[in-house]
Amino acid sequence: MKFEILLGILFDLLSRRMLTAPYFAEKYGISARTVYRYIDILSLSVPIQVQPGRNGGVFISDAYKLPVNFMTKAEYDAAIEALGAMYSQLPEERFLAAKRKLSAQVKAESRELTLAGDAGTMLVDSGTWGDTRRFSDKLRLVEECVKTCAVLEIDYDSRTGEHTRRKIEPHMLVYKQAVWYVYSFCRKQRAFRLFRLGRIGAAVLTGEKFIRRPFRREDIPLHYWTKETESADIRLEISKEGFADVQDWLGGENLYEANGKWYADVRLPDDDCLIRKLVGLGGNVKVLSPASVRERVRAEAEKILSLYTAKAE
């Protein structure tokens, strides 16, 4: 019985945008306290959130999809057929929504790891290392919103650690330096912003549509951290062991060999991210110039060393 209720709650949330604890309590004949206990169990593996307040409730991110092989194809087909029959007898939106989500799940599993496009010409694993499909599903959701002009409500953690909830109008996906962004009109800021997908928590479809706003490629802050005054001409000496890592980072076209050694002359954003990247490459990369970057790398390395050489108090 417990397992059936857990599955029932999950499918209810997949078919409806938001539901309440009293709704679940009445439907399954359990107490509100038991409902929240079940929600806690589900939240261990499913991105379920509880929003307090007058207009709050229990909801699941629209970026979430059922795990691959959650059901066999025959079971999917049977469930989709049953939902279609239920909708014909009782035309409620929740049956139609559940049918759409299950149908989308079947299609998603058939094109595993790929973005939209012709299969067989390109394979893009859009997830991060250690990804459990959540990032990939979130990317596909945002991609679909860009195509259909659908408004998203997102939980977002800024670079400074500020947590906000806002509605965005996604206009374009941007991929740069191995990071995915979505260029969106932010209704909270009343302006276009570039949001990192990795910092987006829950993403929920609002059911609203938006009219695309005109913008140029030059309007997208692709040089967000690379203003001319914040960039520097960097010269690196690269060991044989570090060649592959630097090639992945800067591209082989920026590397050259001279006198049996590998070098790179590139213009990079002169910020803390650069220093952390250089330190992360360890002893396989040496900064030859400028002196200011050399000094900051040395200071950061000494800071790390002190963490492992300090005497225990």
C-alpha positions in Angstrom: 0.0 0.0 0.0 2.8 2.4 0.9 4.5 1.8 -2.5 1.3 2.3 -4.4 0.7 5.7 -2.6 4.3 6.8 -3.3 3.8 6.0 -7.0 0.4 7.7 -7.0 1.8 10.9 -5.5 4.7 10.9 -8.0 2.3 10.5 -11.0 -0.1 13.1 -9.6 2.8 15.6 -9.4 4.0 14.6 -12.9 0.5 15.4 -14.3 -0.3 18.6 -12.3 1.8 21.7 -11.8 1.2 21.9 -8.0 -0.9 20.0 -5.4 -1.4 20.4 -1.7 -0.9 18.1 1.2 -4.7 18.2 2.1 -5.4 17.0 -1.5 -3.1 14.0 -1.1 -4.5 13.3 2.4 -8.1 13.2 1.1 -7.3 11.2 -2.0 -5.3 8.5 -0.3 -7.1 8.5 3.1 -4.0 9.4 5.1 -3.0 12.2 7.4 -1.2 15.4 6.3 1.7 14.3 8.5 1.9 11.0 6.6 1.8 12.9 3.3 4.8 15.0 4.3 6.6 11.8 5.4 6.0 10.3 1.9 7.2 13.5 0.3 10.4 13.3 2.3 10.9 9.7 1.0 10.3 10.8 -2.6 12.5 13.8 -2.4 15.5 11.5 -1.8 15.5 10.6 -5.5 13.0 13.1 -7.1 13.4 16.9 -7.1 10.2 17.6 -5.2 9.8 20.9 -3.3 7.3 22.3 -0.8 6.4 25.9 -1.2 4.9 27.4 1.9 2.4 30.2 2.0 -1.2 30.9 0.9 -0.6 30.0 -2.8 2.0 27.3 -2.0 1.9 23.5 -2.2 3.9 20.5 -3.3 5.5 20.6 -6.8 8.0 18.8 -8.9 10.4 20.6 -11.3 9.3 20.4 -15.0 12.9 19.5 -15.8 12.4 16.1 -14.1 11.8 13.0 -16.3 11.3 9.5 -15.1 14.6 7.5 -15.0 15.5 5.5 -18.0 14.0 2.0 -18.0 11.6 3.0 -15.2 9.1 0.9 -17.2 9.5 -1.3 -20.2 8.2 -0.1 -23.6 5.2 -2.4 -23.3 4.4 -1.0 -19.9 4.7 2.6 -21.3 2.4 1.7 -24.2 -0.2 0.2 -21.9 -0.1 3.1 -19.5 -0.4 5.6 -22.4 -3.3 3.7 -23.9 -5.1 3.5 -20.5 -4.6 7.3 -20.0 -6.1 7.9 -23.5 -9.1 5.7 -22.6 -9.6 7.5 -19.3 -9.4 10.9 -21.0 -12.1 9.9 -23.5 -14.4 8.9 -20.7 -13.5 11.7 -18.3 -11.8 14.6 -20.3 -9.8 16.1 -17.5 -6.5 17.9 -18.2 -4.6 15.8 -15.7 -5.0 12.6 -17.8 -4.0 14.3 -20.9 -0.9 15.9 -19.2 0.2 12.5 -17.8 -0.2 11.0 -21.3 1.9 13.7 -22.8 4.7 13.3 -20.2 4.8 9.5 -20.6 4.9 9.9 -24.4 7.8 12.4 -24.1 9.6 10.0 -21.8 9.5 7.3 -24.4 10.9 9.6 -27.0 13.6 10.9 -24.7 14.8 7.4 -23.9 15.0 6.6 -27.7 17.4 9.6 -28.2 19.5 9.3 -25.1 22.3 11.8 -24.8 21.4 13.9 -27.8 20.0 17.4 -28.2 17.6 18.2 -30.9 18.9 17.5 -34.4 19.5 14.7 -36.8 20.5 11.5 -35.1 23.6 9.8 -36.3 25.5 13.0 -37.2 26.4 14.3 -33.8 26.5 13.0 -30.2 26.4 15.5 -27.4 26.5 14.4 -23.8 25.0 17.5 -22.3 25.4 16.4 -18.7 28.1 17.2 -16.3 30.5 14.6 -14.9 28.6 12.5 -12.4 25.3 13.7 -13.8 22.3 11.6 -13.0 20.4 12.9 -16.1 18.9 15.9 -14.1 21.2 18.4 -15.9 20.5 16.9 -19.3 16.7 16.9 -18.7 16.9 20.5 -17.5 18.8 21.5 -20.7 16.2 19.8 -22.8 13.4 21.6 -20.9 15.0 25.0 -21.5 15.7 24.1 -25.2 12.0 23.4 -25.6 11.0 26.7 -23.9 13.2 28.6 -26.4 11.5 26.8 -29.3 7.9 27.3 -27.9 8.3 30.7 -26.2 7.3 29.2 -22.9 7.8 31.2 -19.6 9.8 29.4 -16.9 9.8 30.0 -13.2 13.2 29.1 -11.7 15.1 29.0 -8.4 18.4 30.6 -9.1 21.7 30.9 -7.1 23.7 33.9 -8.2 27.5 34.0 -8.2 27.4 35.9 -4.9 25.3 33.1 -3.3 22.0 35.0 -3.4 19.0 32.7 -3.8 16.0 34.1 -5.7 12.9 32.9 -7.5 12.1 34.6 -10.8 10.2 34.2 -14.1 12.3 34.2 -17.2 11.6 34.2 -21.0 14.3 31.9 -22.5 15.4 33.3 -25.9 18.6 31.3 -26.7 20.9 28.6 -25.3 24.6 29.6 -25.1 27.5 27.2 -24.8 30.9 28.6 -24.0 34.0 27.4 -22.2 32.3 24.1 -21.4 29.4 25.9 -19.6 25.8 26.1 -20.6 23.9 29.4 -20.3 20.4 30.5 -21.2 20.0 34.1 -22.5 16.6 35.2 -21.1 14.5 38.2 -20.4 14.2 38.3 -16.6 10.9 39.7 -15.5 12.3 40.4 -12.1 15.1 42.6 -13.5 13.1 43.7 -16.5 16.1 43.1 -18.7 18.0 40.4 -20.5 20.3 38.3 -18.4 22.6 35.3 -19.0 21.8 32.5 -16.5 24.1 29.5 -15.9 22.0 26.4 -16.2 24.1 24.8 -13.4 22.9 27.4 -11.0 19.2 26.8 -11.8 17.5 24.7 -9.2 13.8 23.9 -9.8 12.4 24.9 -13.2 8.7 24.9 -13.5 6.5 25.7 -16.6 4.1 28.5 -15.8 1.7 27.8 -18.7 2.4 31.3 -20.0 3.7 32.2 -23.5 5.8 35.2 -24.3 6.5 37.2 -27.5 10.1 37.1 -28.5 12.0 40.3 -28.0 14.4 41.5 -30.6 18.2 41.3 -29.8 21.5 41.1 -31.6 24.3 38.6 -31.1 26.4 41.6 -29.8 23.9 42.1 -27.0 24.7 38.7 -25.5 27.4 39.3 -22.9 29.7 36.6 -24.2 32.6 38.6 -22.7 30.9 38.8 -19.3 34.1 38.3 -17.4 36.5 39.5 -20.2 36.2 43.2 -20.5 39.3 44.6 -22.3 40.6 46.2 -19.1 40.3 42.9 -17.2 42.1 40.7 -19.8 45.8 39.9 -20.0 48.2 38.4 -22.5 49.4 35.2 -20.9 52.4 33.1 -22.0 52.5 29.5 -20.7 55.1 26.8 -20.8 53.5 23.4 -20.9 55.0 20.0 -20.1 54.3 16.9 -22.0 52.1 15.6 -19.2 50.0 18.7 -19.2 49.6 19.1 -23.0 46.3 17.2 -23.3 44.7 19.2 -20.4 45.8 22.5 -21.9 44.7 21.4 -25.3 41.2 20.7 -23.9 41.2 24.1 -22.2 42.6 26.4 -24.9 42.3 24.4 -28.1 45.2 22.9 -30.1 45.3 25.9 -32.4 46.7 28.1 -29.5 49.6 25.8 -28.8 53.0 25.7 -30.5 56.2 23.8 -30.1 59.6 25.5 -29.9 63.0 24.0 -29.0 61.4 20.8 -27.8 58.9 22.5 -25.5 55.2 23.5 -25.8 54.0 27.0 -25.3 50.8 29.0 -25.5 50.3 32.7 -26.1 46.7 33.7 -25.4 44.6 36.6 -24.1 42.5 35.4 -21.1 40.3 37.0 -18.5 42.5 38.1 -15.7 40.4 37.1 -12.8 40.3 34.6 -9.9 38.9 31.9 -12.2 42.1 32.0 -14.2 44.2 31.6 -11.1 42.2 28.6 -9.9 42.5 27.1 -13.4 46.3 27.5 -13.5 46.7 26.1 -10.0 44.5 23.2 -10.9 46.9 22.3 -13.7 49.6 21.8 -11.0 53.2 21.5 -12.0 52.5 20.7 -15.6 52.0 24.4 -16.6 54.3 27.3 -15.8 53.2 31.0 -16.2 56.1 32.8 -18.0 54.3 36.2 -18.1 52.9 38.5 -16.9 54.6 38.8 -13.5 51.4 39.8 -11.8 49.7 36.5 -12.7 52.8 34.5 -11.8 52.7 36.1 -8.3 49.1 35.4 -7.8 49.5 31.7 -8.8 52.4 31.4 -6.4 50.4 33.0 -3.5 47.5 30.7 -4.2 49.8 27.7 -4.2 51.3 28.8 -0.9 47.8 29.2 0.6 46.9 25.6 -0.4 50.3 24.3 0.9 49.6 25.9 4.3 46.3 23.9 4.6 48.3 20.7 4.6 51.3 21.7 6.5 49.7 23.6 9.4 50.1 21.9 12.8 46.9 20.5 14.3 45.6 22.6 17.1 
